[in-house]
């Protein structure tokens, strides 16, 4: 399962050169990326000069097109997380992240992506320059764009055999059991039918008991026990699937 979001604390935005530099230093941490093995960039000449290159793009845009604005956005921060249950390699996680962001941002965007391997759940950090180096325009996105990003992430992730479940912008992992919906639905319907049959048997047994038909009553009692045992087994299956054990 994969989850992609913008960190809630910062809303995924960077508003100064200092904060941009600190963020890039954090996501490129050599201890988290296997000595920079899982760091790559788009339209970045050298990952070790990422911040300087992004700031140079901004300076050029300000000189030719834009004027610096109050509370200006220097960059954006995205996180794409994966569950340990997906059993992915760092290379696969990095590849998924690169495909996702390239499709979402386009070929002219300037960003780096770093895959962190220091926790049980592998995850990508993406730092995007708020200024496009080709158009010199500022990056813009809305809620619909974020939903599109999630859809892209889902689609690409499914190529690797797993899917995302909704979360509230947190690194929460759970197994997707959507494929079992039909099974659970059929079992539930069967349980309802068994309950209806059981009620009918109770009425028949009551009638037989009143008529003192001991042999038939014994047979019906045994049948009802079998029915109860069957229902218990079905409940166990439903519980097993629901809990994912």
N, C-alpha and C positions, 0 to 999 in steps of 0.2 A: 504494500500500500504506500502511496505517496501523498504528501501534503505540501502545497506550495502557498506561501503567504508573505506578507510584509510585517516585520516585527512590530508588535502593538505599541511598545514603549515609545518608539521614535516615529511611528506611522510609516516606517520605511523611507523616510526622507532625511537628507543631510543638508545643513544650511550654512556651512562654513568650510573653508579650505582645511582648517585644523581638524574638524570632525571627519572630513573625507579622508584625510591622511591616516587618522587613527583607525577608521573603519577598514581601510585597505590593509593596514598593518595587521589588524586582527584576523581578517579572513584569509590572509596569506601566511599566517603563522606556520613556520616550517615544521613545528612539532605536530600540528594538526593536519598538515598536507603531505606528510612523508617527504620532508625537505623539498617542498615546492613541486613534487612530482605531479600532483593533482591540481595544478593551477594553470589556467590558459586564458587567453583573451581574444576579443574580436576588435580589430582596428587598434590594437595596442602593439607597438613595436617591441617593447621589452617589458615583461611583467614587473620587473623590479623598478621601473620608472613610471608605473601606472598613474600614480597621483600627479606627477609632473606633467605627463601627457594630457590627462583630463583637464588640468588647470590651464594648460596651454590652449586647449580647444576653447575653453570658456573665455580666455583673454582675447583670442582671435574673434570670437563671436561678439564680444562687447565692443571691440574696436571697429568691426565692420557692420554690425547689425543691431545688437541689443545694448541697452544701457543697464548697468547694474541696478537691481531693484532691492527694496527692503525685504528682508526675510527670504532672499533668493534661494532657490533650491540648487545645490551643487551636484547632488547625486541621489540615487535611489538604491535601496537595499531589499533584496528578495532572499527568501530561504525556501529551499525545496528539501523536504525530509523523507526518509524511507524507513520502513520497519525492518528490524533484524530478521523477522520471519520471511522477508522477501529473498534472503540469501543471495544478495547481489554483491558483486565485487566493486571496489572503488572505481575501477575503470568503467564499469557499466553505469554506475551512478553518475560519474562525470559526463559520460556520453549522453545520457538521458537529459542532464541539465543543459548541456550545450545545444542539443537539438531543440529543446523546449524554448530556450531564450532566443535562439536565432530565428525561429519561426515567429515568435511573439514580437520581437523588437525589430526585425528586419536586418538587412546586411550592412546598413550604414551606421548602426548604433555602436557606441564605444563602451565596452564592458569587460569585466573579468569575472571568471567563475572559479571558485575554489571548493574542492571536495574535502570535508573534514572527516577524518577517520579515527578521531580520538575518543569517540563514544560508541556504544553498541549500535546505535542507529546512525548510519551514514547520512550525511546531509550536505547539500550544496549551498554556498553563499554566493550571491551574485551582486556585484556593485556596478551600477549603470551610471555613466556620465549623464547628467541632466541635459547637456548640450550635445546635439547631434553634430559630429564633425563634418558631415557632408552638407547638410542644409543650414547648419548653425542655429536651428530652431530649438526651443526648449521642449523636452519630452512632456507629453500630456497623457493622462489616463483617467478613466472614471470607473465606476463599479462594473459597468458592462465589459470594460476592457479586462478587469481583473477576473471576471467570470470566464472570459475567452481564454485568458492565461491558464486557468484551472482546467478548462476543457482540452487545451493543447497538451498540458502536462498529463492529463488522464489518458489521452489517446496514445501518446508516445510511450507512457508507462505500460499500457496494456500490451504493447508490442513485446514487452519483457515478461509478461505473464502475471501482472497484478494490477490492482486498481485502488483509487483513492476513496476514502469515506469522508464525509463532511466533518469539519471540526471548526471551532471558533478561533481560528488563527493561533492555534497552539500545537506543539509537537505531541500530538496524541495518536497512539497507534492502536488499531483494532483490525480484526480480520473481516473481510467483506464476504458475507454469506448470502449475497443476493441470489447466487445460483441455486440455493436451496429453497427459494420462496415457493416454487411449485410443489416441491416435496412436502413442505410443512403445510401448505394449503390443503393438499390431498389428505394428509394424515388428520388434519383438523376436521375435515369434512367426514372422514371415516369415523372419527371419534363421536361426532354428532349423531351419525347414523347408528352407531353402537349403543349410544345412550338411549335413543328412541326405541331400539329393539329391546334393550334392557328394561325399559319402562313397561313395554308390552308383556314381557316375560313375568314381571312382577304382578301384573294384573291377572295373567293366566294362572300363576302359582297361587295367588290369593283365592281365585275361584276354585282351583283344584283342592286346595286345603280345606275349603268350606265343604266340598263334596266328599272329603275323606278318601280320595283316590291315592293311596299311599305309594303304589308302584310308579305311577306317572309323576307324582310329586317328587319322588326321589330322583327320577330322570331329569326333571326340570331344574331341580336344585343343583345337580351336577353340571348341567348345561350353563346355568347362570355363573357358576364358579369359573368355568372355562372362559366365559365372556369377560369376567372381571380380570382374569389373568391376561387375556389378550389386550385389554385396555391399558393395563399397567405397563405392558411391554411397549405399546405405542407411545405412552407418556415418556418412557425412558428414552425412546428414539428422538422424540421432539426436544427433550431436554439436552440430549447429547448434541444435536445439530445446533441448537440455539446457543449453547455455551462454547461450541467450537472445540470440544475436547477430543 
